Amino acid sequence: MPGPTIDYRISFGNILVMVAMLGSLGVGWGVLNSSSTNLAIRHTELSATVAAQESRIRSLEMTSARVDERMILILDSLRKIEGRLEMVP
């Protein structure tokens, strides 16, 4: 009984499969490259947005600190007035 043999001929079906594989690899590469480019653009947009929001947050924090200081000064003034009112007979 003879052993298994390998047929080294290339048929039209083999060529079609090879062309389809190369085509799908090309399309996949294009989609991946396009997606990568879109992600890079989106990353730069988000970086700019984050930088803008950080400056806005910093501004709000400074404003909040000023308001806190004013409230402390008002509270101290009220305590002084309350102390003077307690001293009045």
C-alpha positions as CSV (number, residue, x, y, z in Angstrom):
1,M,0.0,0.0,0.0
2,P,1.5,3.3,-1.1
3,G,1.8,6.2,1.5
4,P,0.1,9.5,1.2
5,T,1.2,11.8,-1.6
6,I,1.3,15.5,-1.9
7,D,0.2,17.2,-5.1
8,Y,2.4,20.2,-5.9
9,R,0.2,21.7,-8.6
10,I,-1.4,25.1,-8.3
11,S,-5.0,25.3,-9.5
12,F,-7.2,28.2,-10.3
13,G,-9.0,27.8,-6.9
14,N,-5.6,28.1,-5.1
15,I,-4.9,31.3,-6.9
16,L,-8.4,32.7,-6.1
17,V,-7.9,31.9,-2.4
18,M,-4.5,33.6,-2.4
19,V,-5.9,36.7,-4.1
20,A,-8.8,36.8,-1.6
21,M,-6.4,36.4,1.3
22,L,-4.1,39.2,0.0
23,G,-7.1,41.4,-0.6
24,S,-8.5,40.9,2.9
25,L,-5.1,41.6,4.4
26,G,-4.9,44.8,2.4
27,V,-8.3,45.9,3.5
28,G,-7.6,45.0,7.1
29,W,-4.3,46.9,7.0
30,G,-6.1,50.0,5.6
31,V,-8.9,49.8,8.3
32,L,-6.3,49.4,11.1
33,N,-4.2,52.3,9.8
34,S,-7.2,54.5,9.4
35,S,-8.4,53.7,12.9
36,S,-5.0,54.4,14.3
37,T,-4.9,57.8,12.6
38,N,-8.4,58.6,13.9
39,L,-7.3,57.6,17.5
40,A,-4.2,59.8,17.3
41,I,-6.4,62.8,16.2
42,R,-8.9,62.1,18.9
43,H,-6.1,61.9,21.5
44,T,-4.8,65.3,20.6
45,E,-8.3,66.8,20.7
46,L,-8.9,65.2,24.2
47,S,-5.5,66.5,25.4
48,A,-6.4,70.0,24.4
49,T,-9.8,69.6,26.1
50,V,-8.2,68.4,29.3
51,A,-5.7,71.2,29.3
52,A,-8.5,73.8,28.9
53,Q,-10.6,72.2,31.7
54,E,-7.6,72.1,34.0
55,S,-7.2,75.8,33.6
56,R,-10.9,76.3,34.3
57,I,-10.7,74.1,37.4
58,R,-7.7,76.0,38.6
59,S,-9.6,79.3,38.2
60,L,-12.6,78.0,40.0
61,E,-10.4,76.7,42.9
62,M,-8.8,80.2,43.3
63,T,-12.2,81.8,43.2
64,S,-13.5,79.4,45.8
65,A,-10.5,80.1,48.1
66,R,-11.2,83.8,47.8
67,V,-14.8,83.2,48.7
68,D,-13.8,81.1,51.7
69,E,-11.5,83.9,52.9
70,R,-14.3,86.4,52.6
71,M,-16.6,84.1,54.5
72,I,-14.1,83.7,57.3
73,L,-13.6,87.5,57.5
74,I,-17.4,88.0,57.6
75,L,-17.7,85.3,60.4
76,D,-15.0,87.0,62.4
77,S,-16.8,90.4,62.0
78,L,-20.1,88.8,63.1
79,R,-18.4,87.3,66.2
80,K,-16.9,90.7,67.1
81,I,-20.3,92.3,66.7
82,E,-22.0,89.6,68.8
83,G,-19.3,90.0,71.5
84,R,-20.0,93.8,71.6
85,L,-23.8,93.2,71.8
86,E,-23.3,90.9,74.7
87,M,-21.4,93.6,76.5
88,V,-24.2,96.1,76.1
89,P,-26.4,96.2,79.2
